[in-house]
Amino acid sequence: MALLCGGVTFLTVSCENEMEEMDMKAVSKTQNAIGLSSAGQDRFAIKTPTNFGPMSENLRNIIVGEAVAESDCGPTEFVTVQRKYARPLVADPLAFSNYSLYSQLNQLYSYLLDRGPQYFGVDGEYTDLMTKRQRELEKFWNMPNQIRVNGQHGATLNDREALADMMQNFIVGVNSREMAYAYADMLMAENAKSPNLPESPYFSLDGFATTYDNLIVIGDGLVQMLSESGVDADIVWTGILAHEWAHQIQFKNMKTWYPKGAASDIPEATRYTELEADFLAAYYMTHKRGATYNSKRVEQFFNLFFQIGDCGFTSDGHHGTPVQRLAAAQLGFDLADSAQKQGHIMSIEEAHAYFVANVGNIVAPATVYVQ
């Protein structure tokens, strides 16, 4: 649950003949993750803030971090999309050298500084959808005005004022606005020389929930890459928001639901809470008083969660295999679909109890402490 875990440790995309030939094999036998080596740390030292709360596992980590060991999880369409954007990024010296810096700055800005009016999508084309979904989720789970949702954008990294804010707040040694502007201008000059800075979706890839300001962050790049794998963009926006909203529900009930933690070890506990978030998201998405998706559209939703499943069983950020995530989503869909009273919405406590009673059909944890 650490901030910046998606911006520092990565799998390797190795390059030969001055990056002209690329070996996309990851060091840790990856099937579903394409990564980038740590870069961009020499010029600036980042001040890591300490005033934020617990954070859900960042979806960025599944895409660029340690994710999939070889097993029954094979490559998905998502790998093709990852490679489509990783190759030009690695082949661009400016973009490659700034990758880690830009990723961390944009994450910190979304997390701690961006509190103005929000838009979703590169041109704001999904703002109305996300406003509607947020209102629905507030009503569905009886959580009015409790959650803030921020969009994350690559364009922020080419905004002089925003860059100066980042420099002044997060870079060691920047002690004046004039100095912050000077560094911002330097980065914008580099942006002008690169076709990937900051346009690459890798620079707006975050998707997480945190107790800090009860915040959810969803990046344009994350949605773009998932939708290009064959899932309609509105399903991606809705599915990620519903999933991260479920993490906010878990945060609010942590002491009651998981008094000793969700399981006996971190990977197992993470898998458990991630699968429950999938279940709660699916329940909302297919409920007659939720997002009301029909079976055809729910199939796309399943595909979304298959694409971002992983097989890193010993990783602290293990979300569950694609098969397990599909089963968790199916459990939520079946519950909503089979309810005798289609207008009835289970309370948060009832939905949690239903998941606890049925999760054994999806996975058999060794030791589960969940209540």
N, C-alpha and C positions, 0 to 999 in steps of 0.2 A: 504493500500500500504506500510505497514511498514516492514522493514527487520526483520527477525527472528520471524515473527508472527507464523511461523510453528514450532518453536523450544521451545516454552515456555508454551503455553496454550493448554491443550489437554483434550479430554474426558477421562473418567476413564475406564480401564480394571481392574475390581476388582478380587482379588484372595483369595481363602479360603484354609485352610489346607496347609499353607506354599506354596501357588501357585500351588498345585496339581490339584485343581478344579478351573476353571476359569469361571466367569460370564461375558460374553461379552456384557452385556447391558451397553449402555452409559448413563450417568447421564441425558442428555438432550433429551431423547426419540429418539435416533438415529436409523435410518434404514440402511443408506448407508455409515456410517463412523465408523471405529474402531480406538480407540485412545489409547494413552499411557500417564500416568501421568508424570508430570514434575519431572525430576531426573537429577543427575549429576551436581548440582550447588554448592555443599558444598565445594569441594576441590579448585575450580578455580572461580575467578571472571572475567567475560569477558568484555573487553573494547569494547563498541559499537561505531564503527566509525560514524562520522557525515558528511563525505565528499561524500555521494552518493546521487543520484537523485531519482525521483519518480520510483516506482516499481509496476508492475502489480501484481494482486493477485496471490500468489504462489500456484501452483497446489497441493503442499504438504498439504496445509491447508484442502483441500477437503477430503484428505485421513485420516489425523490424527487430524484434528481440528473440531470445531463446524460446522456441515454441515447439517444434514437432520433431520427435525422435521417430526413427523408422519403426513402423508397426502396421496395424490394420488401417492407419490413416494414410491414404495416398494423396498425390497432388490434386488440387482442385483448380477450377477455372481461375480462381483468385491468384494463383501463382503466375499465370500469364500476365495478368494486370500488374502485379508487383514488378515483374521483370521489365515490362514496358516502360515503367517510370524509373526503376532503379538503374538501368543501363545508361541512359543519358545523364543521370545525376552523377554517377561515378565517373563518366567520361568527361565531365565538365570540371576542371580543376577549381574554379571559383566556387561552384555549388558544392562540390565535395568537401572542400576545406571549411566551408561555412555551415555544413549540415548540422552538426551537433549544436553549435552556437545558436543558429536560427531556431532549431527545434525547441531548445530550452527557453530561449527568450519568448517565443510565441506562447509556450505553455505557461510560463510565469505571468505573462501579460494577461492571458485569458483567465488565469486562476486568481490573480491578486489585484489587477488594476482596472480591467475592463468592466465598468459598472454603468455604462451609458445605455442608450437604446440599442436593441439588438436587431440583427438581420441574419437570415439563414440562406445559404447558397451564395455563390460568387457574386451574383447580381441581385440578391435578395429574393429570388424567385420562389423560395420555400418558406418565406416569413409567415405568410397567411396560414399555411398548413401547420407550421410549428406552433403558432399562436393558438390555433384551434385545438391541436393535440394537448397542449399544456392545460388549457381550460378543461378539456375532457378528463385528463388524468387527475386534476384537482378535484373534480366532482366525483369521479369514479372511486377514488380511494379516500375521499373525504379529507383532502389536504389543501384547503383554500389558502392561497397566498403564502405557501410555505417553501416553495422551491424556486430558485432562480436558474434560468437556462441561458447559457451564453453560446453564441456561434463563434467559431474560430476560423480565421481567414488568412490566407497567404498574403493578401493585399496589405494587411496590417504591417508586414515587414518591409513595406515600401512607402509607409506613411511617416513623414518626417517627425511629426509631433509624437506619434506612438513610439517610434524608434528612440526618440530622445527620452521619453518616459522610461523606456526599458533600460537605456544606458544609465540614467540617473538613479534608478531604483535598484538595479540588479548587477551592475558592473563595478568591481572593486576599483577605487581610485577616481571615479567620476564624481567630483564634488561641486560642480556648477552646471547651470543650464547651458552656458556657452560651450563647455567641454562636451556635454551630452549632444548638443547640436552638431559639433564637429565630428564626433564619431558617427552620428546618424547620417550625416552627409557622406562620409567615407563609405558606409555600407550601401547607401543608395547609389553611389557611383559604381560600386561593384555589381549591384543589381542590374544597372544599365548595360553592363558588359556581358551578362550571362542570360541565356534563354531559359534558364531553370530557376533563377533567383528573382523573386520568390514564388514563381508560378507553379513549380512542382507540387503535386498534392502531398508529397512527403513532408512539407513544411506546415501543413494544417491537418495533421493526422490524429489528433488527440480525441479521445472519447472516454470520459470518466465522470464519476460523481464524488463529491467530497462534503464533509460536514462543515467545512469553512464556507460560511454564508449559505449553507444548504444548496450548493452550486452543482450544476451539471454543465459540462463543456462538450460540444460536438463540433468537430472540425469539418470544413468543406472537403478537404482532401480524403478523409476517411469515407465520407459518403460517396464521393466521386469514384474511388477505387472499388468499393463494394458494389456500387450500381453498375459499373462497367464489367463486373463479373457476371452480369446477367440478371440482376435483381432491380426491379423498378425503384427509382429514387425515393418515391413517397413511402414505400415499404421500408427502405433503409432508414430514413429519417424517423419514421414512427417506431420501428423496431428498436433502434438504438436508444431513443428517448425513453421508451417504455422499459427497456432493460435497465438503464441507469436510474430511472425513477424507482424501480424496484430496489436498487441498492440504497437509495435514500430511505425507503421504507425499512430496510434492514438496519441501517444506521440508527434510526429512531427507536427500534425495538431490540437493539443489540443486547442489552443487559438482561432482558426477559427471555429472548429467543435463544441466545448463545451465552449463557452465564459463564461457561468455562471455555468458550470458543466453539466453533461449529464442528470441530473434529480434533483428533489427537495430534495431527501434524499440519503444517501450514499448507502444503499442496492439497491435501485432502479437504481441509477446511475451505480453501479457496474454491475448489471444484464444487463443493456442496453449495456454497452461497451463490456461485455463478449459475449453477443449474436451477436454483430456486428463482433467481432473477429471470432466467429464460421462461420458466413456468408462469410467473406472475405477468411477464410481458405478454405471453401468448394468451393468457386468460383475458387481459384487457383488450388485446387487438381483435379477438374474435367474438367478444361478448356483444350482445344486441344493444347494450347501453355503453359500449366502449367504442373502439374504432370500427366495428361492424364489418370487418373484412370477410368476404366469402371464401369458400374452400379453395378456389383457384388462386386467389391472392394470398391465402395462408400458405399455400405451397411455396410461393416465392419467399415468404417469411421463413419457412423451414430452410430453404436454400440459403438464405442469408446466414442463419446460425450454423449451417453446415460449413459454409465458407470460412467462418472465423473460429471453428472448433480446433482443438489441438490435441496432440498426443504426448506432450511433455510431462509425463506422469509425476516426475520428481521435481518439476519446476514449481517455485512458490506461487507463480501466476497461472497455474494450470486451470483452464476454464472447463475442462471436460472434452472428450472426443467429439467429433462431429456426430457420431451415432448417438451418444449420450445427450448432446444438446438437442438433437432432433427429437429424442424421446421426451425430454423435459418440456419442449414446446408443445409436443403432441398431447402431453398430459394436461396442459393448460387449455388447449383447444377443445379437447374432449370434455373437460369439465364445463366449459362455457356452452358447448354445443348440446350437451345432454341434460342440462338443467331443466327440470320440469317447468319452472317459472322463468322464462327467458328474461324477464325484466328484473329478476332478483340479482343483486350483486352481493357476493360474499364479503363479509368484513375482512379487513387485513388479517385479523387473528384466525378467522375460519379458513382463509386461503392458505395461510402458513401451516395450520394443522393438517389440511388436506395433503399438502406437499410432503410433510413429514411422514404421514401415514402411507404414502405411495412411492416415495423416492427409492425404496428398496427394489422396486421393479426396474429401475433405471441403472442403479449402481449399488454395490454392497460395500459401504465404507467399513473399515476395520473397527474403528471406534468413533462413534458420533456422540457428541455432547449436547446436541441441539435439543431444545425443549419442545 
